[in-house]
């Protein structure tokens, strides 16, 4: 293994530890007094330089702060990118970059799919619409459901079901057909 690969793997390992710091910092919100401890101050100093700029990009959704989740995804994506570059001995960086980007896009579509599935189940089970979890899921998925509801002129539950079907089709088209074809083409470069 080359020295560069060893160094890149070490940086990726440090990024994974940093991701765990973000995760611990996020879970500390369940125990607000933990932020006042020395460990809380240390984690705050480590995590906030990444969280602050992300909060400007990603506003709160339904009263929930998703910036720690976004930070985790970004940190682990960079760590994975570095590890894959090192494992391929830096031979085809375009392939590795596109592979990581495609995995990220696939994961985002899968999360949307799961959220829409939960919304469809909530509608089918006639759960109390004012329950905080139900309200949050509806607010988060409204971005995808409302345009379908207006365009198709259907009720909210039907629009959520249509959105779920569209998300499944998009996920299959991207993850099973388009991305593997593109990656196969990039291996020839």
Backbone torsions as a table, in degrees:
resi	resn	phi	psi	omega
1	UNK	NA	134.4	-179.9
2	UNK	-71.2	157.2	177.7
3	UNK	-60.6	-38.4	179.7
4	UNK	-62.9	-40.7	178.8
5	UNK	-65.4	-39.1	178.3
6	UNK	-64.0	-45.4	179.3
7	UNK	-63.9	-41.9	179.6
8	UNK	-65.4	-40.2	176.7
9	UNK	-63.2	-38.2	177.4
10	UNK	-64.9	-41.1	177.5
11	UNK	-64.1	-41.5	177.8
12	UNK	-62.2	-39.9	177.8
13	UNK	-63.4	-42.4	176.9
14	UNK	-64.1	-37.2	176.6
15	UNK	-64.5	-38.2	177.4
16	UNK	-64.9	-38.9	175.9
17	UNK	-65.1	-40.0	177.2
18	UNK	-61.9	-39.2	176.5
19	UNK	-61.1	-39.3	176.3
20	UNK	-65.4	-35.2	175.6
21	UNK	-62.6	-41.2	177.6
22	UNK	-62.9	-42.3	-179.9
23	UNK	-63.1	-45.4	178.3
24	UNK	-63.5	-43.1	178.9
25	UNK	-59.5	-41.6	180.0
26	UNK	-65.9	-40.8	180.0
27	UNK	-70.6	-20.7	177.1
28	UNK	-65.2	-17.4	179.0
29	UNK	-65.3	-19.7	175.1
30	UNK	-75.4	-17.8	178.8
31	UNK	-129.9	77.0	-171.9
32	UNK	-55.7	-29.0	179.1
33	UNK	-67.9	-16.7	179.5
34	UNK	-67.7	-24.8	178.4
35	UNK	-66.1	-22.6	-178.1
36	UNK	-84.4	-4.9	-179.7
37	UNK	-82.4	165.0	176.4
38	UNK	-58.6	-39.0	178.1
39	UNK	-65.2	-40.0	178.0
40	UNK	-62.1	-42.6	177.7
41	UNK	-64.1	-41.3	178.9
42	UNK	-63.1	-48.3	-179.9
43	UNK	-63.5	-39.4	177.6
44	UNK	-60.0	-43.9	179.7
45	UNK	-66.5	-34.0	-179.9
46	UNK	-76.9	-39.5	-169.1
47	UNK	-89.1	-37.4	-172.5
48	UNK	-61.2	-31.3	176.3
49	UNK	-61.0	-23.3	176.6
50	UNK	-92.2	-39.5	-175.9
51	UNK	-68.7	-42.5	-175.8
52	UNK	-54.9	-51.6	179.7
53	UNK	-66.0	-32.5	179.6
54	UNK	-68.4	-31.6	178.0
55	UNK	-65.5	-27.3	176.6
56	UNK	-72.8	-29.9	-178.5
57	UNK	-85.8	-41.3	-174.9
58	UNK	-114.8	102.9	179.8
59	UNK	-72.6	168.5	176.9
60	UNK	-65.2	141.1	179.8
61	UNK	-118.3	119.4	-179.6
62	UNK	55.1	35.8	178.2
63	UNK	78.6	6.9	-179.3
64	UNK	-110.2	138.9	179.4
65	UNK	-95.7	109.5	-178.7
66	UNK	-96.1	6.0	-178.6
67	UNK	-63.4	-37.5	175.9
68	UNK	-61.7	-37.0	178.2
69	UNK	-65.5	-43.5	177.1
70	UNK	-62.6	-41.9	178.4
71	UNK	-61.9	-43.2	178.3
72	UNK	-60.4	-45.8	-179.1
73	UNK	-61.7	-44.5	-179.3
74	UNK	-65.5	-44.7	-179.2
75	UNK	-63.4	-45.1	-179.4
76	UNK	-70.6	-30.5	176.4
77	UNK	-66.5	-42.6	177.9
78	UNK	-65.0	-41.6	178.1
79	UNK	-61.5	-43.1	179.1
80	UNK	-65.5	-41.0	177.8
81	UNK	-58.6	-46.7	179.8
82	UNK	-63.9	-42.7	179.9
83	UNK	-64.1	-40.9	179.6
84	UNK	-69.2	-37.1	175.9
85	UNK	-61.1	-43.9	-179.4
86	UNK	-67.6	-39.5	-178.1
87	UNK	-69.8	-25.4	176.2
88	UNK	-93.2	10.3	-179.6
89	UNK	55.2	33.1	176.0
90	UNK	59.1	26.2	-175.5
91	UNK	-78.9	-39.7	-178.2
92	UNK	-132.1	74.8	-175.7
93	UNK	-65.2	-30.3	179.5
94	UNK	-63.3	-44.5	178.2
95	UNK	-60.3	-46.6	-177.4
96	UNK	-63.6	-44.2	-179.9
97	UNK	-62.3	-47.2	180.0
98	UNK	-65.4	-36.5	178.3
99	UNK	-60.7	-46.2	179.5
100	UNK	-66.1	-41.7	178.7
101	UNK	-63.2	-42.6	179.7
102	UNK	-65.6	-38.9	177.1
103	UNK	-64.3	-38.7	178.3
104	UNK	-64.4	-46.4	179.4
105	UNK	-62.5	-42.5	177.7
106	UNK	-60.9	-39.8	178.8
107	UNK	-66.8	-39.3	178.3
108	UNK	-63.9	-45.4	179.0
109	UNK	-63.5	-37.6	178.6
110	UNK	-65.6	-39.4	176.9
111	UNK	-63.7	-43.6	177.2
112	UNK	-60.5	-42.9	178.9
113	UNK	-59.4	-45.9	-179.7
114	UNK	-64.8	-42.5	178.5
115	UNK	-62.0	-41.7	177.7
116	UNK	-67.0	-37.2	176.2
117	UNK	-61.6	-43.7	177.7
118	UNK	-61.7	-41.6	179.8
119	UNK	-64.3	-40.7	178.3
120	UNK	-63.7	-42.4	178.2
121	UNK	-64.4	-39.5	177.4
122	UNK	-60.4	-44.2	179.0
123	UNK	-66.2	-40.2	-179.0
124	UNK	-69.0	-34.1	-178.1
125	UNK	-88.0	-3.6	179.5
126	UNK	53.7	50.5	179.7
127	UNK	-73.7	151.9	179.7
128	UNK	-53.8	118.0	-175.9
129	UNK	-68.9	-15.2	-178.1
130	UNK	-97.5	2.0	174.2
131	UNK	-64.6	137.5	-175.6
132	UNK	-55.3	-39.4	180.0
133	UNK	-66.9	-45.2	-179.7
134	UNK	-63.3	-44.6	179.9
135	UNK	-60.4	-43.4	179.9
136	UNK	-64.6	-45.4	179.4
137	UNK	-60.6	-43.0	179.6
138	UNK	-64.7	-41.7	-179.7
139	UNK	-65.3	-40.3	-179.0
140	UNK	-67.3	-42.7	-175.6
141	UNK	-86.0	-8.1	177.6
142	UNK	-57.3	-30.2	178.6
143	UNK	-57.4	-32.8	-178.2
144	UNK	-96.9	-30.6	-173.5
145	UNK	-83.3	-42.8	-175.0
146	UNK	-59.3	-44.9	177.9
147	UNK	-61.3	-36.6	178.3
148	UNK	-68.1	-41.4	179.5
149	UNK	-59.6	-43.3	179.9
150	UNK	-71.0	-44.3	-175.8
151	UNK	-69.4	-42.4	-177.0
152	UNK	-89.3	-10.4	-178.1
153	UNK	53.2	53.2	177.8
154	UNK	-123.1	170.4	178.7
155	UNK	-72.4	164.1	-174.7
156	UNK	-57.4	-44.2	-178.1
157	UNK	-64.7	-40.1	178.5
158	UNK	-67.9	-38.6	178.0
159	UNK	-63.4	-38.3	177.0
160	UNK	-64.6	-40.3	178.4
161	UNK	-65.5	-41.7	177.1
162	UNK	-63.1	-42.8	177.4
163	UNK	-60.3	-38.6	178.0
164	UNK	-64.3	-45.1	178.7
165	UNK	-62.0	-43.3	178.7
166	UNK	-62.0	-42.9	180.0
167	UNK	-63.3	-39.3	177.6
168	UNK	-63.6	-45.3	-179.2
169	UNK	-63.7	-43.7	179.2
170	UNK	-63.1	-43.1	-179.4
171	UNK	-62.6	-45.7	179.5
172	UNK	-64.0	-43.9	-179.1
173	UNK	-62.7	-42.5	-178.7
174	UNK	-74.5	-56.8	-170.7
175	UNK	-74.0	-29.4	-175.0
176	UNK	-103.2	-23.4	-174.2
177	UNK	-117.6	-62.1	-171.9
178	UNK	-68.0	-54.6	-176.2
179	UNK	-61.0	-46.6	177.4
180	UNK	-61.2	-36.0	178.5
181	UNK	-65.3	-45.4	178.6
182	UNK	-62.7	-44.0	179.3
183	UNK	-64.4	-37.2	177.2
184	UNK	-62.3	-39.0	176.4
185	UNK	-67.4	-34.3	-179.6
186	UNK	-73.3	-23.1	178.2
187	UNK	-69.2	-20.9	-179.8
188	UNK	-82.5	-12.0	-178.2
189	UNK	-72.6	NA	NA
